[in-house]
Amino acid sequence: MTDTAPERRALADRLEKAGVLTTPKWRAAVEAVPRELFLRPGVFLPEEGGRWRPVTARGVDPAEWVEIAYRDQSLTTQLDGSVTADQVSDLVTGSPTSSSTTPVTVVDMIESLEVEDGHHVLEIGTGTGYSSALMCHRLGEDNVTTVEVDLAVADRADTALEAAGFETWTVAGDGLLGHPRRAPYDRVIATCAVRRIPFTWIRQTKPGGIVLATVGGSWHYGTGLAKVTVGEDGTAEGRIIGRSSFMQARSQASLPVSGDLSARTAYADSERDAKVPPTLLEEWMPAFLAQLAAPGAQFVRAATPEGAQLLYVFDPERESFAQFTADGERWTVRQGGPVALWDRIEQALSAWRTAGSPGITAVRLRITDSSHTYWIEDDPSLCWQHQLT
């Protein structure tokens, strides 16, 4: 086995220089845990045309495998819910469903968790097991419980953890249910994105404990890292501490809008000039606000056969849509269905602009057993309550 101690030290140096690795005990974990063990049997590297090139630990030179393992990037380890790199030999297409998140994101999150010696941590979304191993090294394996909904992914993570010298409470099942035992945790961390933080996670966290999770809708961007503290009354409150992007938890994932989009938007209830250009939704903070204003909505890009740009917002659950067409800098919006999606989103974006376009860290969050409430302080027009049904 290739000794990767120099690569681990170099990774720690880069993370420290980036400002995300700030404590000696987490640095010791980064230097101790070999990332390459958590990438087996292999990874998919992106190629042109939306295709993926499979690379396996046994199929490449050891030096190349180490170089790949310590890149400062996320590495896809599964496509379409089942395909791994050892199962194919040529370029393939598919959607990533499991990955080893870039180390800068992993370490930034676990540093933000503010763990202390003796803390018990629940991790939702084991994935490759790399972040689990870092926490096992920092806290001791008896203090880490990790949950993975995909049985095959859980098995590979267990194998990697054992190879790294750790045994931890690994639970294969619905990650939104948490660990079956009722003992409270000091910290809960989710390495997947959720539309809402399940109240089960709040219930399983001690008063004063922290829950850290990426929240947002079904978009691959425009999501935020929520950090909330559980109160004595069992509710939780905190704020969005920064941008964050993870694959969706499978039990909360939305199916992408597909099929004949012209048929989906054939019957509109209204048509007017858009007061705010829909291209604003291509920016992170406006996208986050849009998902607060219209939870369940999806932003879809398309083009006519002639190459003209078409933009849509769909909410399949509410059978509603907004369709946009451009005429120079002017945009027309057609809306249909029981929910006027663009009215809601446009109102939020207009109020946000009037408030000076605050950043995502200005957003606060309160969670109860019946609702999620988001707001930006000192502006009652920037407040959204999502009832839990």
Phi, psi and omega in degrees: 000134180292133177281116183255018179304318178298320179294322179293319177295320179295321176298315179299320178298316180295319180293323178292319179295327179286349177087008181261336178258107191237347184243142184301323183290326176286326175298319178299323179294315179299320181288339185266330189266120179282113182296329184298333179294336186262013178247000181283149006282346180176185182226166174247124178259137184291141176233174180296152177078019178072018180262169184232139177256120180283135176228125181248155180299325181274345187265356180232166176300138181308323180295322178292321179298318179295318179300318178296315185299329185253021171290152178273063181204159173287145181237118181288130182244352179207144175240143172054031173079358182204337189276125176245165189295335180282353182266350182226161181235339182250176176300139182227163171252162178157169180255130179298134178234355173204146182203165169262108185297148179308135184304327181297323179288316180301310185289323177301319180293312184289332172293321180292343182288343176056047179285154175230161179306135179090352179292146172257128185241136171253123177252126177261115180099077182298318183059229180286340181096000182296312179294326176301316181294320177301317180290324177299318180294320183285320189251344188098135188296334179289347183258008183236124172244132181230141186240133177222127184282334181270115184299318181295318178296319179298319180297316180294322178295318178301316179299317180293318179298318178296319178297329178275357176094019182241146167233126183223172177285096178256122183247122176263118182166198183289111182297342180277349178270338180077187182285140184295334179287154187265001181300133182286155179251153175278330181217144172232130180228133179248126177257038173213162180266144179230149175289329176214153176278116181302136181295341174304321179294322178294316181298328184271007181251134179297151170304132186090349179282164185244138171244130183235119184205149175277125183240151178161196181263221185262009181276156180274005176211182180070030177244158185230152178271109181270133176235110182237149178249134182278131181268173179297334181275002177087357174270175180223146181215146179183218183206173172275122186262357177165177175290152177199143180221120177224161171296147182291144169301133190296329181283351175243004184289145177258141175289135179296147178290129182217183178090199183280101183293328179294325177291323180295333185246022185293325188242102180262150177266340181205159176212134182199174172285138175281130179283335179235133181292136180294341177297344176298334181289352176278355177263152191296305184294315175302323178296320178296315179297322179299322181285336172286319183287328183223072180300136183098349181282152176232137178265124187235132176254142178208181179212151175284165176303334179276354178098002179290141182284135174235135179235145181221154162236124179242146167233091185300325182295326181259006177051046182234154181210159167226130181241136184239138172230143185256144172225090189069235178267359182267137179241137174252138179241130172250133182235146178211156180102174185290343180244125176279085188302313184289330175302314181294313183293317181298320178298318180294316182292322178295316179296322179296316178296318179298327180281001178098014178055057179297155181281176186294335180286354176279350184276129177252163187214135174231134183239127172237181180287354182237350184198160165247130177238126177248144176201159171248123190302149176067018177216095183297341178283346179252070181214133182222129179245124178252111179286139178268126181246000000 
